[in-house]
Amino acid sequence: METNVKFKPNEESEKNEDISFDYRAAIRSRTTSTRPDIAFPVGYLSRFVSNPSKKHGGAVKRILRYLAATSRQGIKYSNDEDITDQILVSGHSDEDWGNDPETRKSVTGFVMTIAGGAVAWAACRQTIVAHSTAEAEYVAACEAAMEGRGIVNMLNEALVVIQKKSKLTLGVDNTAAIALAKAPTYNSRTRHIELRWHYVRDQVKRDLLEIHKVLGTENPADMFTKALPKNSLAKYCQAIGMAKPPGSS
């Protein structure tokens, strides 16, 4: 999908423009069997399945051409890391504040990796209208923490036989959101935040989650919040283990 493009629902002037393929089927097949590098554009374009325009259809065709050009791409998991008594579940979260021009809701993006490869990811609209980027980042961090905790719980049950444990970390690129997660704050800027979003704070307090700062330019979760230039997308794909099989061209 092109960068810096904001689509709107089909307007009256475009209602008679027909699309040459089944838009709904194309989107549905991409959402049920997809790759992390197209999670955001597919989720974004799924907002318009009820009444797509030619612009929306053109964006879907762009995704299909990208998939055809990168059909050999997969996720690589590596065992190069030092063997310890813990398995590291490394997460990153991000947001795009007020992404939806209709509702002004933000987009949450996160990715979880194990052994250098992605095992879970999401690109979805938040259920609330965040008052600030810090609040949107805090909500995104909470959603990522819940997903990561589910993975860790599953791993801990599976690994009990070999006496290993899992560790969960989360990289966030917003200092204010990290401060909210680490230190209880109650003032005019935070008192409206719903109780459920403080789950991330509870996990940090109980030492079940290690949250840390990452640079915005080094946060792979960025690819799940917006369309990126080719070079940036390639960099983040590499960061989450996406690669071609050895020997492929």
LOTOR-510545 format. One line per 5 residues: number of its first residue (from 1); for each residue x, y, z of C-alpha. Coordinates in Angstrom, 3 decimals. Layout:
REM residues N
NUM	X/Y/Z; ...
//
This chain:
REM residues 249
1	0.000/0.000/0.000; 1.224/3.512/-0.734; 2.564/5.571/2.138; 0.753/8.620/3.543; -2.559/7.587/1.957
6	-5.818/7.929/3.893; -8.768/6.214/2.249; -12.363/7.200/2.873; -15.575/5.206/2.473; -16.912/5.099/-1.078
11	-18.305/8.499/-2.036; -21.380/9.204/-4.165; -19.296/10.132/-7.220; -17.647/6.698/-7.152; -20.689/4.488/-6.542
16	-21.044/3.535/-10.195; -17.400/2.518/-10.559; -17.206/-1.259/-10.747; -14.255/-3.319/-9.492; -13.115/-6.102/-11.814
21	-12.721/-8.682/-8.998; -14.399/-9.808/-5.775; -12.997/-7.305/-3.278; -14.500/-9.019/-0.236; -13.092/-12.436/-1.205
26	-9.639/-10.979/-1.891; -9.534/-9.321/1.527; -10.971/-12.343/3.358; -8.386/-14.735/1.912; -5.577/-12.395/2.917
31	-6.841/-12.068/6.497; -7.252/-15.807/7.126; -3.905/-16.888/5.681; -1.601/-13.931/5.704; 1.918/-12.749/6.494
36	3.003/-10.179/9.068; 4.313/-7.792/6.403; 0.805/-7.234/4.986; -1.134/-7.325/8.262; -1.654/-3.560/8.381
41	-2.733/-2.868/4.779; -5.091/-5.858/4.719; -6.673/-4.860/8.029; -6.936/-1.253/6.897; -8.576/-2.100/3.572
46	-11.005/-4.502/5.261; -12.800/-1.427/6.623; -14.217/-0.810/3.162; -15.510/-4.264/2.166; -19.158/-3.179/2.325
51	-18.767/-0.554/-0.401; -15.303/-0.454/-2.014; -14.274/2.016/-4.699; -11.738/1.673/-7.498; -9.147/3.301/-5.229
56	-9.636/0.556/-2.665; -9.478/-2.084/-5.403; -6.239/-0.594/-6.699; -4.689/-0.841/-3.236; -5.668/-4.523/-2.994
61	-4.073/-5.193/-6.398; -0.902/-3.519/-5.145; -0.815/-5.960/-2.215; -1.331/-8.916/-4.554; 1.545/-7.768/-6.777
66	3.760/-7.438/-3.698; 2.869/-10.974/-2.604; 3.650/-12.331/-6.059; 7.051/-10.629/-6.001; 7.881/-11.957/-2.508
71	6.246/-15.382/-2.698; 9.401/-17.115/-1.426; 9.475/-15.020/1.738; 9.018/-16.848/5.038; 9.812/-16.598/8.747
76	13.161/-17.925/9.910; 13.797/-19.090/13.476; 17.365/-19.288/14.711; 19.046/-21.210/17.529; 22.171/-19.069/17.434
81	21.430/-17.475/20.805; 23.198/-18.791/23.889; 21.308/-21.641/25.506; 19.982/-20.637/28.942; 17.342/-21.841/31.356
86	14.887/-19.317/29.882; 13.139/-18.873/26.550; 12.838/-15.192/25.663; 9.558/-13.916/24.258; 10.500/-10.520/22.841
91	7.673/-8.113/22.066; 7.392/-4.668/20.515; 4.347/-2.412/20.413; 3.472/0.839/18.665; 0.486/2.957/17.651
96	-0.645/5.448/15.037; -2.591/8.093/16.914; -5.996/9.040/15.484; -5.421/6.945/12.363; -9.096/6.597/11.467
101	-10.384/9.910/10.014; -13.996/8.900/10.707; -13.770/7.796/14.358; -10.348/9.274/15.270; -9.436/5.980/16.889
106	-5.787/4.942/16.900; -4.223/1.779/15.505; -2.441/-0.733/17.720; 0.448/-2.684/16.278; 2.548/-5.306/18.009
111	4.714/-8.311/17.255; 6.059/-11.133/19.422; 9.192/-13.038/18.453; 10.858/-16.197/19.718; 14.276/-17.301/18.475
116	14.398/-14.291/16.174; 11.152/-15.052/14.330; 7.628/-13.690/14.670; 5.096/-15.962/16.387; 2.228/-13.497/16.919
121	1.298/-10.062/15.624; -1.633/-7.679/15.331; -2.675/-4.543/13.476; -6.071/-3.353/14.679; -8.058/-0.290/15.641
126	-8.241/0.515/19.326; -11.649/0.375/20.990; -11.298/3.835/22.543; -10.448/7.343/21.360; -7.096/8.087/22.995
131	-6.560/11.648/24.226; -2.825/11.601/23.518; -0.083/9.585/21.870; 1.055/8.457/25.326; -2.392/7.040/26.086
136	-2.561/5.311/22.691; 0.903/3.828/23.277; -0.156/2.677/26.750; -3.212/0.909/25.324; -1.073/-0.710/22.616
141	1.430/-1.869/25.244; -1.393/-3.422/27.272; -2.747/-5.328/24.268; 0.756/-6.565/23.473; 1.344/-7.568/27.103
146	-1.860/-9.635/27.146; -0.856/-11.462/23.965; 2.656/-12.033/25.288; 1.365/-13.356/28.608; -0.776/-15.895/26.773
151	2.267/-17.119/24.848; 4.387/-17.313/28.009; 1.706/-19.250/29.899; 1.438/-21.758/27.066; 5.222/-22.153/26.892
156	5.562/-22.574/30.654; 3.049/-25.424/30.599; 4.840/-27.099/27.694; 8.342/-26.596/29.105; 7.726/-27.777/32.665
161	9.054/-31.236/31.767; 12.448/-29.878/30.707; 12.518/-27.379/33.587; 12.695/-24.221/31.520; 10.839/-20.967/31.987
166	9.877/-18.152/29.652; 10.705/-14.470/30.004; 8.615/-11.679/28.473; 10.025/-8.322/27.375; 8.297/-5.448/25.593
171	9.912/-2.616/23.647; 8.006/0.694/23.522; 9.158/3.892/21.804; 7.174/6.357/23.950; 8.789/7.512/27.201
176	5.531/8.782/28.726; 3.795/5.440/28.147; 6.684/3.605/29.806; 6.451/5.963/32.786; 2.721/5.212/33.067
181	3.467/1.496/33.093; 6.202/1.748/35.699; 4.828/4.347/38.124; 1.187/4.760/39.234; -0.014/8.225/38.250
186	-3.413/9.759/38.977; -4.083/13.217/37.594; -6.270/15.044/35.098; -4.411/13.427/32.199; -4.652/9.827/33.385
191	-7.688/9.451/35.656; -10.016/8.735/32.717; -8.000/5.689/31.553; -10.101/2.571/32.005; -9.068/-0.011/34.579
196	-8.462/-2.781/32.042; -5.600/-0.877/30.402; -3.631/-0.939/33.661; -2.994/-4.646/33.141; 0.421/-3.752/31.731
201	1.258/-1.838/34.935; 0.299/-4.854/37.048; 2.538/-7.133/34.975; 5.489/-4.759/35.378; 4.867/-4.405/39.133
206	4.844/-8.195/39.575; 8.080/-8.546/37.567; 6.268/-10.630/34.959; 7.034/-8.129/32.196; 10.200/-6.206/31.446
211	9.320/-3.026/29.555; 12.074/-0.990/27.928; 12.617/1.959/25.590; 13.401/1.480/21.914; 14.066/4.078/19.250
216	11.118/4.889/17.032; 13.271/4.151/13.986; 14.177/0.718/15.380; 10.727/-0.462/16.443; 9.490/-3.290/14.176
221	5.924/-2.808/15.456; 5.823/0.333/13.313; 5.080/-1.865/10.285; 1.782/-2.875/11.902; 0.487/0.694/12.324
226	0.974/2.314/8.919; 2.136/1.786/5.352; 5.914/2.211/5.168; 8.458/2.972/2.440; 10.062/-0.074/0.839
231	13.395/0.246/2.674; 11.792/0.659/6.107; 9.473/-2.292/5.536; 12.392/-4.480/4.447; 14.357/-3.510/7.577
236	11.518/-4.397/9.924; 10.761/-7.625/8.056; 14.352/-8.668/8.661; 14.032/-7.710/12.342; 11.145/-10.156/12.843
241	12.847/-12.996/10.982; 11.296/-12.713/7.532; 13.667/-13.998/4.863; 13.893/-16.051/1.700; 14.940/-19.710/1.949
246	18.675/-20.343/1.421; 19.541/-20.643/-2.250; 16.405/-18.886/-3.520; 16.722/-15.905/-5.817
//
